[in-house]
Amino acid sequence: MAPTLPDLLRRPHMKREMEKRRMTKPRIAIFDFGCCEGCQLQIVNLEEELLDLVGLVDVVSWREAMTGHSDEYDIAFVEGSITREAEMERLKGIRQNAKVLVALGACAHIGGINCLKNFFEMDEVLKYVYGKEAKHFDTIPARPLSAVVPVDYAVPGCPIDRKEFLEVVKALLLGKKPPIPNYPVCVECKMKGNICVFEKGMTCLGPVTRAGCGAICPTYGNKCEGCRGLVDDPNLDSYKEVLQEHGLTVEQMLNSFRMFDGYMEVAK
């Protein structure tokens, strides 16, 4: 079982590390762009553990949870994809101020569901959403943060897993690389003893999607939608074999990737 923040703080090496940094607690800022803000709600849902976290850092900017704001921060967590021209300049400003920038959730990490609009003409999208008022708004093809600025790390998922967020913060406070899994969801499915959803006549993106969610969708009878993005080196040959075994083709599966990973297709 992973240690909680209070457990971590009781460990001698963590105490020493935090004692060194006591006078200069890391300053954290949380920002959002095109998103539902569900990933930030996951952070709020940490409840008591959030109080422990606040004791380790200075939260200097977070629109959803505080009124104050500062442009002086060390770590920026950014939720949402970039959907307007002006947002690119704002993101570049955040990147310039931050020593570490972390993409928070699928929209920031891989573009997310906002990229579904990229398969249409932007004028058509504006008219669909705003009707006769469309002329007062602007939009651009949606994109992840990494398409605009360098991103240091990401907390995948839609929404993020709040426990994984804590693990990322712990790692950053210790100057370590966050422990984000780089193996497919299928591994977690097998560990849980799940029946493969392909055997149930369904399709699934689990063979090439990054694990870390505990295979929550297949565990509760749904297919993996790929919200955590692809693993770094997906075994595409093995996935093709699975598809062929169940009478499916790659072409038939491509639309499934558009739910969260559509930017990957459009950007080619």
C-alpha positions, 0 to 999 in steps of 0.5 A: 500500500502506498504511504499517505502524506502523513506517513511520508512525513514521518520518515527520517529522510523526508523529514531531513529533506523538508527541513532543508527546504523549510524556509523555501516551501515550493510555490505551486500554481494551478491553471486551467484552459479549455476543460470541465475543471473535473481534474481540479475537483479531484484535487479538492476531493483529497479533503484531509490529505489536501490539508497535509499537502498544503502544509508542504507547499505554498499554493499561490494561485488557484482560481477554483479554490482561492481568490489570491494570485501570484506570478511567482511560482515553482511548479505549475499544474495546468488543466485543459487544452488550448482552444483559442489563439490568445490562450497560447500566449497565456500558456507561454507566460505560465511556462516562462514563470514555472520551473516545472510545468505539469499537464493535468488530465487528458485535455492538457496531456493529449488534447482530450475530447476537445480535439473532436472539433478538429475534424470539422471546419472551425467556422462550422464549430462556432456556428454550431455552438454559438449560432448567430452570435458566432461572429463574436467568438474565436476558436482554433483547432484544439491541442495539448499543452505540449503542442505549444510549450515544453511540458515536463510531466503529466498526470494522465486521465479523465479525470485524473486519479487523485491518489496518483496526483499525490504521488506526483507531488511527492516525487516533485517535492523530493526532486524525483521523476513522477512514477507514472506507469508505462505499461498497458491497461491490460496488465492491470486487467489481468492482475484483477482477474478481469475477463477481457472485454474483447471476449464479451464482444466489445472493443477496447483500447487497453492493449495500447493505453497507459495503465495507472487507472486500476483498469477501472472501466473494464473492471466495471463492465466498460471498454477502455476509452484511452483517456490516459494516452498511449504507452511510450512504445505500444506493441502495435503488432500484438494489438493487431493480432488481438483485433484480427483474432476478433474479426476487427481491423485497425481502420475499424478501431481508429474512430475509437481513438478520437474520443481522447487522442484525436489530436494525434490523428489530426496532427500527422 
